[in-house]
Amino acid sequence: MTTGTMEDINARLKEILELVDDPNLPMDEILALYEEAVRLGAQAGDAIEANISDAAARDAAAAVLETAEAAEA
C-alpha cells in the first residue's frame, strides 16, 4: 500500500465506517476492512509521531477508533 495524505487516509477511513455499518456485509469483508483500517491507523500514527499536527491527523485518528468500535460491535 502506498502512503497517502492524511486527507486520503481520513477519507478512506470514513468510507470503511460506512461500509461496516451494512448489516448484510459478510464477516470476511468486515475483517478485511478492519485490517485495512488498522494499517491506515498505523500510517496516521506514524504521521502524528513525525509531528504532523494538522486537523486531518486528528480526524483520521478518531476515525480509526470509530472503525475499531464498529468492527467489535
N, C-alpha and C positions, 0 to 999 in steps of 0.2 A: 504494500500500500504506500502510495506517495504521501508525503506530508502536505496537508492543506493549510490554508489560512485559518485563523481562529473563527472567522465568519463561516468558512466552509464546514468546519467541524461542528459548529453550533447548528448550522442549517441541517446537516445530516442527522445529528442527534435529535433534533425536533422531528424530522421525518420518521426516525426509528420510534419515537414516542407515539406518533400517530399510528404506525403500523402495529405495534404490540397491543394497542387498545382494541384491535379487531378480535372478538371472541372466537371467530372461526379460523384464525391463523393456526396452522399446525405447530405443535410443540417444537419440532426440529427447526422450523423457521424462526420461532421466537428465540430459541437458543442461539442460532446463528446471528440474529440481530443483537442479542445481548453481548455476545463475544465481540462483535464489531463495535458496539458502544464502549466496551471496556478498552479496546485498542484506541478508540478515539479519545477516551478519557485519559489514557496514558499520554497521548500526544498533547492534549490540553495541559496536563500536569507538567510535562516537560517544558512547554512554552511558559507556563507560570513560573516554574523554577528558574527559567532563563530570564526572569524579571520582566516579563511582558504583563503589564498590569492594566490592560485596556478593558473596557466593559464586555467585549466579546469573550474574553477569557473567563470572566465570572459567569457569564451566561452559559458557556459550554460546560463548566464545572457543575453548575446547577442542573443542567440537562442530563449529565451523566448520573447524578444522584437520582433524578426522577426516573430515568430509564431503568436503573437497578431496582428501584422500588416497584416499578410496574412489572418487571420481569419476575420478581419474587411473589407478586400477588396472585 
